[in-house]
Amino acid sequence: MSDPDAHLLIVDDDERIRGLLQKFLIRQGFMVTAARDAGHARRILLGLDFDMIVLDVMMPGEDGVSLTRAIREKSNTPILLLTAKSETEDRIAGLEAGADDYLAKPFEPKELLLRINAILRRMPEVSHKEAAPKLLTLGPIRYDIERGEMWRGEALVRLTATESQLMKIFAGQPGEALSRSKLVEDLGRDRGQSQERAVDVQITRLRRKIESDPKQPRYLQTVRGAGYMLAPD
């Protein structure tokens, strides 16, 4: 079931595909805005906030990976990349830029819908209730388990939907090594080496936000032969 309040931004230079996606997603209950290229999307994003961005990679002018990187500098809005490229390295480039997931063209509309709903479900709900927080301390970082929020001093650390879900998974089992296949399963992804490699990329991005030296991680550790482990103070 789609979230009837979710507002999606579709960015694709192919007018036919853009129109088909917009009509299909509106029928599924979403509010949908469409942009014809990265420049058009940038202008729209100056005035509107979205629950998710569905973004084509191969566009004339600025491509989708570059736009993803620019969006990530200011926002944690979930991003799903659409790409005609099947090579793993191209997908990894998108994930490293900050995308939450990717879908290779051609695809079935139902698969797109499933991916969108899965990503939206991973986004933490914003809570305005005052409650005694349950915190994990990672050096200068504080992670509020109940709210799914990460803080460095008084500054909120922006997390993508996937990063937020990974922190929730690790925070539920601190001090326990979790395999890449287990993380793929808990993230709701299809099993496979490409998805396990994608988890590695997301771990690398998360370490940059947690660790003082991401190349020698203290808190999000690699456990040889077992996977990854969150080791709070």
PyRosetta script that sets phi, psi and omega in degrees:
from pyrosetta import init, pose_from_sequence

init()
pose = pose_from_sequence("MSDPDAHLLIVDDDERIRGLLQKFLIRQGFMVTAARDAGHARRILLGLDFDMIVLDVMMPGEDGVSLTRAIREKSNTPILLLTAKSETEDRIAGLEAGADDYLAKPFEPKELLLRINAILRRMPEVSHKEAAPKLLTLGPIRYDIERGEMWRGEALVRLTATESQLMKIFAGQPGEALSRSKLVEDLGRDRGQSQERAVDVQITRLRRKIESDPKQPRYLQTVRGAGYMLAPD")
pose.set_psi(1, 128.0)
pose.set_omega(1, -178.2)
pose.set_phi(2, -81.0)
pose.set_psi(2, 151.6)
pose.set_omega(2, 176.5)
pose.set_phi(3, -76.2)
pose.set_psi(3, 112.9)
pose.set_omega(3, -175.0)
pose.set_phi(4, -67.2)
pose.set_psi(4, -15.9)
pose.set_omega(4, -179.2)
pose.set_phi(5, -95.3)
pose.set_psi(5, -5.6)
pose.set_omega(5, -175.7)
pose.set_phi(6, -73.2)
pose.set_psi(6, 132.5)
pose.set_omega(6, 179.6)
pose.set_phi(7, -109.6)
pose.set_psi(7, 119.6)
pose.set_omega(7, -176.4)
pose.set_phi(8, -107.1)
pose.set_psi(8, 144.7)
pose.set_omega(8, 170.8)
pose.set_phi(9, -109.9)
pose.set_psi(9, 121.7)
pose.set_omega(9, 177.8)
pose.set_phi(10, -103.1)
pose.set_psi(10, 125.6)
pose.set_omega(10, -179.5)
pose.set_phi(11, -122.9)
pose.set_psi(11, 111.7)
pose.set_omega(11, -179.3)
pose.set_phi(12, -156.5)
pose.set_psi(12, 133.4)
pose.set_omega(12, -177.6)
pose.set_phi(13, -79.7)
pose.set_psi(13, -12.9)
pose.set_omega(13, 178.1)
pose.set_phi(14, -83.8)
pose.set_psi(14, 110.2)
pose.set_omega(14, -174.3)
pose.set_phi(15, -60.8)
pose.set_psi(15, -38.5)
pose.set_omega(15, -178.6)
pose.set_phi(16, -65.8)
pose.set_psi(16, -48.8)
pose.set_omega(16, 179.9)
pose.set_phi(17, -63.1)
pose.set_psi(17, -42.8)
pose.set_omega(17, -179.7)
pose.set_phi(18, -58.6)
pose.set_psi(18, -44.7)
pose.set_omega(18, -179.6)
pose.set_phi(19, -66.9)
pose.set_psi(19, -40.9)
pose.set_omega(19, 179.3)
pose.set_phi(20, -64.1)
pose.set_psi(20, -44.2)
pose.set_omega(20, 179.3)
pose.set_phi(21, -62.8)
pose.set_psi(21, -43.2)
pose.set_omega(21, -178.7)
pose.set_phi(22, -61.8)
pose.set_psi(22, -46.6)
pose.set_omega(22, -179.7)
pose.set_phi(23, -64.2)
pose.set_psi(23, -43.7)
pose.set_omega(23, -179.0)
pose.set_phi(24, -61.7)
pose.set_psi(24, -46.5)
pose.set_omega(24, -176.1)
pose.set_phi(25, -71.8)
pose.set_psi(25, -31.9)
pose.set_omega(25, 174.6)
pose.set_phi(26, -64.1)
pose.set_psi(26, -40.7)
pose.set_omega(26, 177.6)
pose.set_phi(27, -63.2)
pose.set_psi(27, -26.0)
pose.set_omega(27, 179.5)
pose.set_phi(28, -84.3)
pose.set_psi(28, 0.6)
pose.set_omega(28, 174.0)
pose.set_phi(29, 103.6)
pose.set_psi(29, 2.5)
pose.set_omega(29, 179.9)
pose.set_phi(30, -86.3)
pose.set_psi(30, 154.8)
pose.set_omega(30, 162.2)
pose.set_phi(31, -86.8)
pose.set_psi(31, 134.9)
pose.set_omega(31, -173.0)
pose.set_phi(32, -134.0)
pose.set_psi(32, 131.3)
pose.set_omega(32, 170.7)
pose.set_phi(33, -117.3)
pose.set_psi(33, 142.1)
pose.set_omega(33, -176.8)
pose.set_phi(34, -119.3)
pose.set_psi(34, 144.0)
pose.set_omega(34, 176.3)
pose.set_phi(35, -127.7)
pose.set_psi(35, 143.1)
pose.set_omega(35, -174.3)
pose.set_phi(36, -86.9)
pose.set_psi(36, -17.0)
pose.set_omega(36, 178.0)
pose.set_phi(37, -164.2)
pose.set_psi(37, -178.9)
pose.set_omega(37, -176.6)
pose.set_phi(38, -64.4)
pose.set_psi(38, -40.8)
pose.set_omega(38, 179.8)
pose.set_phi(39, -61.6)
pose.set_psi(39, -43.4)
pose.set_omega(39, 177.3)
pose.set_phi(40, -62.4)
pose.set_psi(40, -42.0)
pose.set_omega(40, 179.0)
pose.set_phi(41, -62.5)
pose.set_psi(41, -42.5)
pose.set_omega(41, 179.1)
pose.set_phi(42, -58.8)
pose.set_psi(42, -41.8)
pose.set_omega(42, -179.9)
pose.set_phi(43, -65.7)
pose.set_psi(43, -39.8)
pose.set_omega(43, 178.6)
pose.set_phi(44, -64.8)
pose.set_psi(44, -41.4)
pose.set_omega(44, -176.9)
pose.set_phi(45, -68.3)
pose.set_psi(45, -18.3)
pose.set_omega(45, 176.3)
pose.set_phi(46, -67.0)
pose.set_psi(46, -27.4)
pose.set_omega(46, -175.4)
pose.set_phi(47, -115.8)
pose.set_psi(47, -9.8)
pose.set_omega(47, -176.0)
pose.set_phi(48, -133.1)
pose.set_psi(48, 146.8)
pose.set_omega(48, 171.5)
pose.set_phi(49, -104.2)
pose.set_psi(49, 145.2)
pose.set_omega(49, -178.4)
pose.set_phi(50, -126.1)
pose.set_psi(50, 156.3)
pose.set_omega(50, 176.1)
pose.set_phi(51, -82.4)
pose.set_psi(51, -21.5)
pose.set_omega(51, -179.5)
pose.set_phi(52, -166.8)
pose.set_psi(52, 151.0)
pose.set_omega(52, 177.9)
pose.set_phi(53, -121.6)
pose.set_psi(53, 126.5)
pose.set_omega(53, 174.8)
pose.set_phi(54, -106.2)
pose.set_psi(54, 115.4)
pose.set_omega(54, -162.6)
pose.set_phi(55, -129.6)
pose.set_psi(55, 123.2)
pose.set_omega(55, 175.8)
pose.set_phi(56, -73.7)
pose.set_psi(56, 140.3)
pose.set_omega(56, -179.3)
pose.set_phi(57, -80.2)
pose.set_psi(57, -49.8)
pose.set_omega(57, -173.8)
pose.set_phi(58, -88.1)
pose.set_psi(58, 98.6)
pose.set_omega(58, 177.9)
pose.set_phi(59, -133.1)
pose.set_psi(59, 150.0)
pose.set_omega(59, 174.9)
pose.set_phi(60, -64.7)
pose.set_psi(60, 148.9)
pose.set_omega(60, -176.2)
pose.set_phi(61, 77.8)
pose.set_psi(61, -132.1)
pose.set_omega(61, 179.3)
pose.set_phi(62, -71.8)
pose.set_psi(62, 129.8)
pose.set_omega(62, -179.2)
pose.set_phi(63, -87.5)
pose.set_psi(63, 174.3)
pose.set_omega(63, -174.8)
pose.set_phi(64, -67.7)
pose.set_psi(64, -31.4)
pose.set_omega(64, 179.5)
pose.set_phi(65, -67.2)
pose.set_psi(65, -43.4)
pose.set_omega(65, 178.0)
pose.set_phi(66, -62.8)
pose.set_psi(66, -42.0)
pose.set_omega(66, 178.4)
pose.set_phi(67, -65.7)
pose.set_psi(67, -39.3)
pose.set_omega(67, 176.7)
pose.set_phi(68, -58.0)
pose.set_psi(68, -46.2)
pose.set_omega(68, -179.6)
pose.set_phi(69, -60.8)
pose.set_psi(69, -41.0)
pose.set_omega(69, 179.9)
pose.set_phi(70, -67.4)
pose.set_psi(70, -40.2)
pose.set_omega(70, 179.0)
pose.set_phi(71, -64.1)
pose.set_psi(71, -40.1)
pose.set_omega(71, -177.4)
pose.set_phi(72, -65.3)
pose.set_psi(72, -21.0)
pose.set_omega(72, 178.4)
pose.set_phi(73, -69.3)
pose.set_psi(73, -20.4)
pose.set_omega(73, -174.6)
pose.set_phi(74, -126.5)
pose.set_psi(74, -15.2)
pose.set_omega(74, -169.8)
pose.set_phi(75, -147.2)
pose.set_psi(75, 151.9)
pose.set_omega(75, 174.4)
pose.set_phi(76, -107.4)
pose.set_psi(76, 18.8)
pose.set_omega(76, 177.9)
pose.set_phi(77, -54.6)
pose.set_psi(77, 129.7)
pose.set_omega(77, -179.8)
pose.set_phi(78, -58.0)
pose.set_psi(78, 141.3)
pose.set_omega(78, -179.7)
pose.set_phi(79, -129.2)
pose.set_psi(79, 126.5)
pose.set_omega(79, 173.4)
pose.set_phi(80, -111.6)
pose.set_psi(80, 120.5)
pose.set_omega(80, -179.5)
pose.set_phi(81, -90.5)
pose.set_psi(81, 137.9)
pose.set_omega(81, 172.8)
pose.set_phi(82, -108.2)
pose.set_psi(82, 125.3)
pose.set_omega(82, -175.6)
pose.set_phi(83, -140.3)
pose.set_psi(83, 140.1)
pose.set_omega(83, 175.3)
pose.set_phi(84, -84.1)
pose.set_psi(84, -10.7)
pose.set_omega(84, -179.6)
pose.set_phi(85, -81.8)
pose.set_psi(85, 134.8)
pose.set_omega(85, -178.2)
pose.set_phi(86, -102.8)
pose.set_psi(86, -9.9)
pose.set_omega(86, -177.0)
pose.set_phi(87, -67.8)
pose.set_psi(87, 139.1)
pose.set_omega(87, -178.0)
pose.set_phi(88, -58.4)
pose.set_psi(88, -41.0)
pose.set_omega(88, -175.9)
pose.set_phi(89, -62.6)
pose.set_psi(89, -34.0)
pose.set_omega(89, 178.7)
pose.set_phi(90, -68.2)
pose.set_psi(90, -37.9)
pose.set_omega(90, 177.6)
pose.set_phi(91, -67.0)
pose.set_psi(91, -41.4)
pose.set_omega(91, 179.7)
pose.set_phi(92, -61.9)
pose.set_psi(92, -39.0)
pose.set_omega(92, 178.6)
pose.set_phi(93, -57.9)
pose.set_psi(93, -39.6)
pose.set_omega(93, 178.0)
pose.set_phi(94, -67.2)
pose.set_psi(94, -41.1)
pose.set_omega(94, 178.6)
pose.set_phi(95, -66.5)
pose.set_psi(95, -39.8)
pose.set_omega(95, 178.9)
pose.set_phi(96, -65.2)
pose.set_psi(96, -29.4)
pose.set_omega(96, 177.8)
pose.set_phi(97, -73.7)
pose.set_psi(97, -16.6)
pose.set_omega(97, 176.2)
pose.set_phi(98, 123.4)
pose.set_psi(98, 4.1)
pose.set_omega(98, 178.6)
pose.set_phi(99, -68.3)
pose.set_psi(99, 151.6)
pose.set_omega(99, 179.7)
pose.set_phi(100, -88.4)
pose.set_psi(100, -27.9)
pose.set_omega(100, -179.3)
pose.set_phi(101, -164.0)
pose.set_psi(101, 172.6)
pose.set_omega(101, 178.1)
pose.set_phi(102, -140.8)
pose.set_psi(102, 157.1)
pose.set_omega(102, 177.7)
pose.set_phi(103, -140.2)
pose.set_psi(103, 122.7)
pose.set_omega(103, -177.1)
pose.set_phi(104, -82.2)
pose.set_psi(104, 136.3)
pose.set_omega(104, 173.7)
pose.set_phi(105, -81.6)
pose.set_psi(105, 147.2)
pose.set_omega(105, -4.6)
pose.set_phi(106, -78.7)
pose.set_psi(106, 155.1)
pose.set_omega(106, -179.5)
pose.set_phi(107, -138.3)
pose.set_psi(107, 159.8)
pose.set_omega(107, 175.7)
pose.set_phi(108, -82.7)
pose.set_psi(108, 137.2)
pose.set_omega(108, 178.8)
pose.set_phi(109, -53.4)
pose.set_psi(109, -35.2)
pose.set_omega(109, -180.0)
pose.set_phi(110, -64.1)
pose.set_psi(110, -36.8)
pose.set_omega(110, 178.3)
pose.set_phi(111, -66.3)
pose.set_psi(111, -40.3)
pose.set_omega(111, 176.1)
pose.set_phi(112, -59.0)
pose.set_psi(112, -44.9)
pose.set_omega(112, 179.8)
pose.set_phi(113, -60.8)
pose.set_psi(113, -43.3)
pose.set_omega(113, 179.3)
pose.set_phi(114, -62.9)
pose.set_psi(114, -41.8)
pose.set_omega(114, 179.6)
pose.set_phi(115, -64.4)
pose.set_psi(115, -44.4)
pose.set_omega(115, -179.8)
pose.set_phi(116, -60.5)
pose.set_psi(116, -49.2)
pose.set_omega(116, -178.6)
pose.set_phi(117, -64.6)
pose.set_psi(117, -36.5)
pose.set_omega(117, 179.1)
pose.set_phi(118, -64.3)
pose.set_psi(118, -42.7)
pose.set_omega(118, 179.9)
pose.set_phi(119, -67.1)
pose.set_psi(119, -42.8)
pose.set_omega(119, 179.9)
pose.set_phi(120, -62.9)
pose.set_psi(120, -34.6)
pose.set_omega(120, 178.3)
pose.set_phi(121, -66.9)
pose.set_psi(121, -27.2)
pose.set_omega(121, -178.4)
pose.set_phi(122, -78.2)
pose.set_psi(122, -15.9)
pose.set_omega(122, -179.1)
pose.set_phi(123, -70.4)
pose.set_psi(123, 133.0)
pose.set_omega(123, -179.8)
pose.set_phi(124, -66.8)
pose.set_psi(124, 141.5)
pose.set_omega(124, 175.6)
pose.set_phi(125, -76.4)
pose.set_psi(125, 138.1)
pose.set_omega(125, 178.9)
pose.set_phi(126, -80.8)
pose.set_psi(126, 122.4)
pose.set_omega(126, -179.1)
pose.set_phi(127, -108.2)
pose.set_psi(127, 133.7)
pose.set_omega(127, 178.6)
pose.set_phi(128, -108.4)
pose.set_psi(128, 4.2)
pose.set_omega(128, -179.1)
pose.set_phi(129, -81.3)
pose.set_psi(129, 139.6)
pose.set_omega(129, 176.4)
pose.set_phi(130, -81.6)
pose.set_psi(130, 117.2)
pose.set_omega(130, -179.8)
pose.set_phi(131, -140.8)
pose.set_psi(131, 155.9)
pose.set_omega(131, 178.6)
pose.set_phi(132, -66.7)
pose.set_psi(132, 112.9)
pose.set_omega(132, -175.2)
pose.set_phi(133, -72.1)
pose.set_psi(133, 148.0)
pose.set_omega(133, 171.4)
pose.set_phi(134, -103.5)
pose.set_psi(134, 116.2)
pose.set_omega(134, -171.3)
pose.set_phi(135, -114.9)
pose.set_psi(135, 144.2)
pose.set_omega(135, 166.4)
pose.set_phi(136, -110.1)
pose.set_psi(136, 137.1)
pose.set_omega(136, 179.2)
pose.set_phi(137, -107.0)
pose.set_psi(137, 126.5)
pose.set_omega(137, 179.4)
pose.set_phi(138, -126.0)
pose.set_psi(138, 76.3)
pose.set_omega(138, -174.6)
pose.set_phi(139, 64.9)
pose.set_psi(139, -123.4)
pose.set_omega(139, 179.7)
pose.set_phi(140, -79.2)
pose.set_psi(140, -3.1)
pose.set_omega(140, -177.7)
pose.set_phi(141, -95.6)
pose.set_psi(141, 136.4)
pose.set_omega(141, 171.1)
pose.set_phi(142, -115.5)
pose.set_psi(142, 132.2)
pose.set_omega(142, 177.8)
pose.set_phi(143, -118.5)
pose.set_psi(143, 116.9)
pose.set_omega(143, 178.8)
pose.set_phi(144, -85.5)
pose.set_psi(144, 107.8)
pose.set_omega(144, -173.9)
pose.set_phi(145, -64.8)
pose.set_psi(145, -43.2)
pose.set_omega(145, -175.8)
pose.set_phi(146, -67.3)
pose.set_psi(146, -39.9)
pose.set_omega(146, -176.9)
pose.set_phi(147, -91.8)
pose.set_psi(147, -12.1)
pose.set_omega(147, -177.9)
pose.set_phi(148, 67.3)
pose.set_psi(148, 32.2)
pose.set_omega(148, -176.9)
pose.set_phi(149, -112.5)
pose.set_psi(149, 142.1)
pose.set_omega(149, 177.4)
pose.set_phi(150, -117.2)
pose.set_psi(150, 134.7)
pose.set_omega(150, -176.5)
pose.set_phi(151, -128.9)
pose.set_psi(151, 140.5)
pose.set_omega(151, 169.0)
pose.set_phi(152, -117.3)
pose.set_psi(152, 102.3)
pose.set_omega(152, -171.3)
pose.set_phi(153, 64.7)
pose.set_psi(153, -125.1)
pose.set_omega(153, 178.3)
pose.set_phi(154, -95.9)
pose.set_psi(154, 2.7)
pose.set_omega(154, -176.3)
pose.set_phi(155, -98.1)
pose.set_psi(155, 128.6)
pose.set_omega(155, 175.7)
pose.set_phi(156, -75.3)
pose.set_psi(156, 129.1)
pose.set_omega(156, 178.2)
pose.set_phi(157, -87.8)
pose.set_psi(157, 122.0)
pose.set_omega(157, 179.9)
pose.set_phi(158, -72.1)
pose.set_psi(158, 130.0)
pose.set_omega(158, 175.8)
pose.set_phi(159, -120.1)
pose.set_psi(159, 139.3)
pose.set_omega(159, 172.3)
pose.set_phi(160, -71.8)
pose.set_psi(160, 170.2)
pose.set_omega(160, 179.9)
pose.set_phi(161, -58.8)
pose.set_psi(161, -42.2)
pose.set_omega(161, -178.7)
pose.set_phi(162, -70.0)
pose.set_psi(162, -41.5)
pose.set_omega(162, 177.4)
pose.set_phi(163, -61.7)
pose.set_psi(163, -40.8)
pose.set_omega(163, 179.2)
pose.set_phi(164, -63.3)
pose.set_psi(164, -42.3)
pose.set_omega(164, 179.2)
pose.set_phi(165, -66.7)
pose.set_psi(165, -39.3)
pose.set_omega(165, 177.0)
pose.set_phi(166, -61.7)
pose.set_psi(166, -43.3)
pose.set_omega(166, 178.9)
pose.set_phi(167, -62.4)
pose.set_psi(167, -38.2)
pose.set_omega(167, 179.1)
pose.set_phi(168, -64.4)
pose.set_psi(168, -40.4)
pose.set_omega(168, 179.3)
pose.set_phi(169, -65.2)
pose.set_psi(169, -48.8)
pose.set_omega(169, -179.2)
pose.set_phi(170, -65.4)
pose.set_psi(170, -40.6)
pose.set_omega(170, -178.4)
pose.set_phi(171, -65.4)
pose.set_psi(171, -25.6)
pose.set_omega(171, 178.2)
pose.set_phi(172, -75.9)
pose.set_psi(172, -16.8)
pose.set_omega(172, -178.9)
pose.set_phi(173, -140.4)
pose.set_psi(173, 58.3)
pose.set_omega(173, -178.7)
pose.set_phi(174, -63.7)
pose.set_psi(174, 142.7)
pose.set_omega(174, 179.2)
pose.set_phi(175, 77.7)
pose.set_psi(175, 6.0)
pose.set_omega(175, -179.6)
pose.set_phi(176, -116.4)
pose.set_psi(176, 130.2)
pose.set_omega(176, 179.4)
pose.set_phi(177, -74.3)
pose.set_psi(177, 130.9)
pose.set_omega(177, 179.9)
pose.set_phi(178, -117.3)
pose.set_psi(178, 127.7)
pose.set_omega(178, -177.7)
pose.set_phi(179, -71.9)
pose.set_psi(179, 159.7)
pose.set_omega(179, 177.5)
pose.set_phi(180, -62.0)
pose.set_psi(180, -40.0)
pose.set_omega(180, 179.6)
pose.set_phi(181, -64.2)
pose.set_psi(181, -36.3)
pose.set_omega(181, 177.3)
pose.set_phi(182, -66.2)
pose.set_psi(182, -42.0)
pose.set_omega(182, 178.8)
pose.set_phi(183, -64.4)
pose.set_psi(183, -41.6)
pose.set_omega(183, 176.6)
pose.set_phi(184, -58.3)
pose.set_psi(184, -44.7)
pose.set_omega(184, -179.8)
pose.set_phi(185, -63.6)
pose.set_psi(185, -45.2)
pose.set_omega(185, -178.6)
pose.set_phi(186, -68.7)
pose.set_psi(186, -25.5)
pose.set_omega(186, 176.5)
pose.set_phi(187, -80.4)
pose.set_psi(187, -7.7)
pose.set_omega(187, 178.4)
pose.set_phi(188, 79.2)
pose.set_psi(188, 23.9)
pose.set_omega(188, -179.3)
pose.set_phi(189, -94.8)
pose.set_psi(189, 160.5)
pose.set_omega(189, 172.4)
pose.set_phi(190, -69.1)
pose.set_psi(190, 141.5)
pose.set_omega(190, -178.9)
pose.set_phi(191, -72.3)
pose.set_psi(191, 150.9)
pose.set_omega(191, 178.0)
pose.set_phi(192, 153.3)
pose.set_psi(192, 160.4)
pose.set_omega(192, -177.4)
pose.set_phi(193, -63.2)
pose.set_psi(193, -35.7)
pose.set_omega(193, -179.3)
pose.set_phi(194, -64.6)
pose.set_psi(194, -36.4)
pose.set_omega(194, 178.8)
pose.set_phi(195, -73.2)
pose.set_psi(195, -35.3)
pose.set_omega(195, 175.9)
pose.set_phi(196, -65.7)
pose.set_psi(196, -37.5)
pose.set_omega(196, 175.8)
pose.set_phi(197, -65.6)
pose.set_psi(197, -36.3)
pose.set_omega(197, 178.0)
pose.set_phi(198, -64.3)
pose.set_psi(198, -36.6)
pose.set_omega(198, 175.8)
pose.set_phi(199, -62.0)
pose.set_psi(199, -40.9)
pose.set_omega(199, 177.7)
pose.set_phi(200, -57.6)
pose.set_psi(200, -42.0)
pose.set_omega(200, 179.8)
pose.set_phi(201, -63.8)
pose.set_psi(201, -43.7)
pose.set_omega(201, -179.6)
pose.set_phi(202, -66.2)
pose.set_psi(202, -36.8)
pose.set_omega(202, 176.4)
pose.set_phi(203, -61.9)
pose.set_psi(203, -43.3)
pose.set_omega(203, 178.9)
pose.set_phi(204, -60.2)
pose.set_psi(204, -43.9)
pose.set_omega(204, 179.0)
pose.set_phi(205, -64.7)
pose.set_psi(205, -40.1)
pose.set_omega(205, -179.4)
pose.set_phi(206, -66.8)
pose.set_psi(206, -37.9)
pose.set_omega(206, 178.4)
pose.set_phi(207, -61.9)
pose.set_psi(207, -34.9)
pose.set_omega(207, 179.1)
pose.set_phi(208, -62.7)
pose.set_psi(208, -25.1)
pose.set_omega(208, -179.1)
pose.set_phi(209, -92.7)
pose.set_psi(209, -17.2)
pose.set_omega(209, -176.1)
pose.set_phi(210, -104.8)
pose.set_psi(210, -44.3)
pose.set_omega(210, -167.2)
pose.set_phi(211, -91.1)
pose.set_psi(211, 145.2)
pose.set_omega(211, 171.4)
pose.set_phi(212, -71.4)
pose.set_psi(212, -32.5)
pose.set_omega(212, 174.6)
pose.set_phi(213, -131.7)
pose.set_psi(213, 93.5)
pose.set_omega(213, -176.1)
pose.set_phi(214, -58.3)
pose.set_psi(214, -25.0)
pose.set_omega(214, -179.2)
pose.set_phi(215, -77.2)
pose.set_psi(215, -18.5)
pose.set_omega(215, 175.0)
pose.set_phi(216, -128.1)
pose.set_psi(216, 72.4)
pose.set_omega(216, -171.8)
pose.set_phi(217, -65.6)
pose.set_psi(217, 135.4)
pose.set_omega(217, 177.5)
pose.set_phi(218, -98.4)
pose.set_psi(218, -36.5)
pose.set_omega(218, -170.9)
pose.set_phi(219, -104.7)
pose.set_psi(219, -36.3)
pose.set_omega(219, 176.6)
pose.set_phi(220, -110.0)
pose.set_psi(220, 88.8)
pose.set_omega(220, -167.2)
pose.set_phi(221, -93.0)
pose.set_psi(221, 151.8)
pose.set_omega(221, 169.6)
pose.set_phi(222, -92.8)
pose.set_psi(222, 125.6)
pose.set_omega(222, 177.7)
pose.set_phi(223, -105.1)
pose.set_psi(223, 110.7)
pose.set_omega(223, -172.8)
pose.set_phi(224, -55.1)
pose.set_psi(224, 127.1)
pose.set_omega(224, 177.7)
pose.set_phi(225, 77.3)
pose.set_psi(225, -2.0)
pose.set_omega(225, -176.2)
pose.set_phi(226, -124.1)
pose.set_psi(226, -32.4)
pose.set_omega(226, 179.8)
pose.set_phi(227, 132.6)
pose.set_psi(227, -134.6)
pose.set_omega(227, -177.4)
pose.set_phi(228, -122.7)
pose.set_psi(228, 151.9)
pose.set_omega(228, -177.4)
pose.set_phi(229, -143.2)
pose.set_psi(229, 135.9)
pose.set_omega(229, 173.2)
pose.set_phi(230, -90.2)
pose.set_psi(230, 124.5)
pose.set_omega(230, -177.2)
pose.set_phi(231, -122.0)
pose.set_psi(231, 82.7)
pose.set_omega(231, -179.1)
pose.set_phi(232, -70.2)
pose.set_psi(232, 165.7)
pose.set_omega(232, 177.3)
pose.set_phi(233, -64.2)
pose.dump_pdb("model.pdb")
